[in-house]
Amino acid sequence: MCNSCLPRIPSDAHKMEAFAGQMMSVINNAALGNMISIGHRTRLFDVMDTMEPATSAEIATCAGLSERYVREWLGALVCGKIVEYEPEGKTYLLPAENAFFLTRKSKEKNMAAIASILPVWSSVEDKIVDCFENGGGVPYSEYGRFYQVMGEISNANVGNNLIDNILTQKPKQMEALTNGIDVLDVGCGDGKILMELAKNFPNSRFVGIDLCPEPIQSAQTRATMSGLENINFFEADILEYQFDKHFDLITTFDVIHDLAFPDKVLAKINALLKANTGQYLMMDINASSNLENNEEHPLAPFLYTASTLHCMSVSLAQGGMGLGTVWGVEKAKEMLAEAGFSSVAIENYQHDMMNNYYFCTK
């Protein structure tokens, strides 16, 4: 802290009062975020979605959980206006309108799944504070169940929509996948998205690559159990791995901004595409590279928080660029051009307000 600077004295009482109210909302909503995460992980929301007004004991029995914990959790959600409470019978109801955004049936619209990433980020707060003081970053290995949470979110968003809502609008790509092509997914995580493609396009050949061992092991196990013979997974750094083929289609889903050297990876992806016919599909955050353009973005605080607590930090931990979650469309287009892509078409889809879809050709 600058020793020569004195704290400023507030002078606008109305502004002070308004901000105090804003902070109360922030604190309450942050606490509710944790409760929503627990409701998702314990499947309490899914259970309550099937029930008429019920007591805490009835809800706990149906969910197979401790009544005392369920009752306290319900208290938070009633006061947070998420669950309705009837005092006379001491019964609780999750309104269908609320359940639509809190249950697994809603797939990509399930905001409770997104809330479950908040405690994962919070678990590394001490290490992030150390980075504020000393620089550097926090490696992937410190984030516990992050890949499981992201796998669920990505599969609900991309896995359930990639074929039906995106590729169906690309008839030439659908025909090519049906006839049989080579596909590479970089940063494949637990492989659920790629396995969905492999199931639907048995004539095509799929390869997934990721730096982290746990999701790759999970992907390999799941692929074996599914009996898929047209898919392989590798734990490796794409910049170091020597491929024995070029690819017709390469994909990255919410990956590039996390990488240590995204510029080099984009150039490597371009080099791995088949000449003339190869295409790269990059899904990444729909935001601007300029802060002033993001002030009214409905998810801007969430995105900058994600960057601080994870995306920027994991890149810096590898001695990387620390591009950050909100690298933005302007920077993305610039880096794609520098990587050698001659054509970039950006598309958006109704099911996904958070991301842009970049269709790139050499």
N, C-alpha and C positions, 0 to 999 in steps of 0.2 A: 504494500500500500504506500502511496505517496505521502510522506510525513508532512509535507508542506501544505497539503490540502485539508481543508476543514469540511465536515459534513454540511450539506446544504439544509436549510430550514424550510419545511413545507409552508406554503402560504395559501393554498386553495383548499378550503375545508370540504367543499363539495366533491372535488376530485379525490381527496383523501378517503372520504366516505364511500365513494363509488368503487375505489380500488380495494378497500377493505372487504366490500361485498364480493368483488371479483375473486379475491384470495380465498374467501370462505368457500366459494363454489369450486375453486381449483382443488382445495384440500379435500372437500367432500367427494368430488368426482374422482380424484386420484385414489381415495380409499375404496370407492365403489368399483374402480377398475380391478382391484385385487379380488373383491368379492365376486365380480363377474367372471374372472379367470377361474376361481374355485368352482363356481356354478357350472362352468363348461367342463372342467377336468373331471368333476365328480358326476357329470351327466344329470345334475339336479334340474337344469332347465329342460332337458329332454324328457325327464320323468314328469315334471310338473305340467308340461305341455299336453300330457295324456290324461290329466286329472281334473275333476271338478273341484270346487273349494274343499280343502282338506286341512286337517290339523298338522302340526309339525311332526307328531308321532306317525301319522299316516304317510306323510311324505317321506320321512326317514325310513320307514319300513319298506316302502316301494322302491326306494333308491338303495336300500341295503347299507345305510349310513347311521352314524351316531345321532340320536335325536337332539341331544344338547347342542351339538355343533350346528345342526341344521336349523334349530330354533334361533340361534344367535345370528346365523347367516341371513335368515329370513327377516330378522329385525332390521339389518342394514338395508336390505332390498325394499322393504316396506317404506322406510324413511327416505329412501332414494327414489321413490315413486316408480319402481320397477315391478313390484309385486303388490297386489291389493290385499287388504286385511279386513276381516269382519270380526270386531271385538266380542260380540255376544257368543258366537260359537268358536272363537279363536281359530278361525280358518283362514287359509291363504290361497290366493289364486294368481296364476301367471296369465295375464290377458293374452288372447291369441295374437293381438296386434304386436305385443312386445315379444312374444315367443318367436314370431317370424324372424326377428333379428338376433335371436339368442340360441337357436337350436340347430343341430346338424342337418336337419331336413332342408334348411334354407341354403346350404352349400356356401357359395361365395358371399351371400348376404348375412352370414352368421358372424356378427361383430364380436361375439363372445370369444370366438377362436382367436381373433386379432388381439383382444384384451389379454389373452393368456401369454402373450409375449412380454407384457409389462414386467411381471416378476422376474423373468429371465434376465432382462436388462438390469433391473434393480439389483440383482445378485452380484453384479460386478461394479457396483457404485464405488466401493472403496478403491478398487484398482483404477477406475476412471479418474477419481480425484487425484490419485498419485500421478496419472498422466498429465493432468492440468498443471501439477507442480513441477514435474520433471520431464515432460514430453514422452514420446514413444506411444505405444498402443497396447491393447489387450488382445491376446491371440484367441483364435477360435476355440481352442481347447478349454478355455475358462468359462465358456457359455453353457455348460451343462446340456440341458435338453433342448437347446435352441434348434438344432436340426429337425427334431421331432415336431416342434411347434410350427416351424416354417414349412415342413413337409405337408402338414395338415392344411395350412393356409393356402399353400401353392396348389395343392391337389384340388382343393375346393374351388379355387379361382380359375386355374389354368386347366387342370386335368379334366374338369367337368365341362369345359367350354371350348377347348382347343379344336376339337374335331367339329362339334355341332355348330359353334357360333363363329369360328374363325376360318378354319380350313375349308369348310363347305362353301365359303365365299371365294375360294381360290380353286376353281375347277381343274386347272392344269396341275396344280400341286396335288390335289386329291387323286387325279388319274395317275400321276407319277408314283405316289405312295402305294396305290393299289397294284400297279404293275411291278413295282419293286425298285427301291433306291437305297442308297447308303445315307444314314442319318447320324449325326453326332450331337449330343447335348452336353454342353460345357457347364460345369457346376451343377451336376444333375441331382445332388442331394440324395435322398432316399429312393430316387428313381421312379416314383409313382407316375409322374407325367409320361416318362418315356415308355414305361410298361403299358400304359393305356394305349399309346400309339402302336406298340408291338403287337398287342392283342388284336387291334382293329385292322392292321396292315401286315398280315403274315408273310407276304412276299418281300417286304422291305427288311433291311438289316440295320439294327440300332446299336449304338455305342454310347455309354455314359461315362463321363470322367469327372472326378471331384478330388479335391485336396484332402478331405477329411476321411479318416478310416471308418468311423462309426456308421455314417449314412451309407457308405459303399458296402459295408458288410451287411447292413440291413437290406439294401437293394439286391445284392447277390442272393441272399437267403430267400427273399420274396419271389424273385424271378425263378429260382429253382423250384420252389413250392408251386408256382403257377404253371410250370412245365413249358415256359417260354424258351424256345431254342434260337430265336432270331435276335437276341439281345445279349450284350456283354457290358460289364462295368469294370472300371479301372480306377484305383486310387493313385493319382499321379498329378503332377503339375503339367498343364497343357504346354507350357513353354519349353519343358524338358522332354516330354514324351515324344517318341518317334513313331508316327503313324505309318502304316504300310499301304495306305490308300488315301484318295481324295474323296470328298463327300459332296453329295447332291444338295443336302440340306444340313445346316448347322443352326442350333438354337441355343439361346441363353435366356433364362427366365429370372429376372430380378437378381442378376449376378454381377454384371460388369462393374457397377459402381463400388462393389465390395473388394475388388481385386487390388493386389499390390501394384501391378503394372498394367492397367487396362489398355493403354495404348499398344503395348507389345502383344497382348492377347488378341486385340482386334485385328492387328496385322497378321498374326498367326492364323486366325480364323479365315481371313481373306485368302491367305496362301493355301489353306487346306481345302478350299472350295474348288470344285471342278470348273475348269475354264468354260466360259460362255453360259453354262447352264446352272451353275451352283448358286444357291440363295441362302442368305443368312437372315434369321428371324431373331431380333433382339427385343425382348420385353423389358422395359425399364420405366422408372418413375416419371409420371406426367407432372412436370413442374418446370419452372424457369431457372436458368442459371443465375438470374439476377434477383436478389432478395426483394427489391421493391415490387417485383411482379408477383411475388408469392404471398404478400401480406393478406390478401383476401382468399387465398387457397384454403378450402375447408379442412384440409388435413396438414397444413403447413407446420403447426407446432409438433404434431406427431412425427412428421418426416425429419425435422431438424433434431428432434430427440433421438430418433432411431439412428441418425448419423453420428451424433455425439456418443451415444452409449454402445453402438455396435459397428455400423458400416464403415465410418471413417477410421475408427480405432483399430479394427482388425486389419485394415490395409496398412496403417502406420506401424502396427506390430511386426509386419514383415519387411519394414524398411521401405514401404511403398509410397505412392503418391497421396494417399488419403483423400481420394476424390470426393467421397461423401455421398450420402443418399440423394441430396438435392443438387446433383451436378447439372441437371437441367437439359432441356431439349437443345438449347443453343450449343452447349459444350458437346453434347452427344453428336450432333450433326457435324461439328468441327472435327471431332476425333474419328468419326466414321470416314470422313473424306480423307483425312491424313492416313488412315489405314489402307486406303486404296479402293474404297467402294465408290463406284461411279454413279450409282443410282440409289437413293434412299427415299422410300415412301412411308409416311407416318400415318397409322390408322388408329382409331379409337373404337371401343365397343361398349355398348350400353351396360354390360354386366360388370365392367371394370373401370371405375372412375379414377383409380390410382395410377394406372400405367398407360404408357404409349407402346404401340407395337410398330417396330421399325422393320420394314421389309427391304433388305439390302441386296444388291447384285454387284458383281465385280466390275 
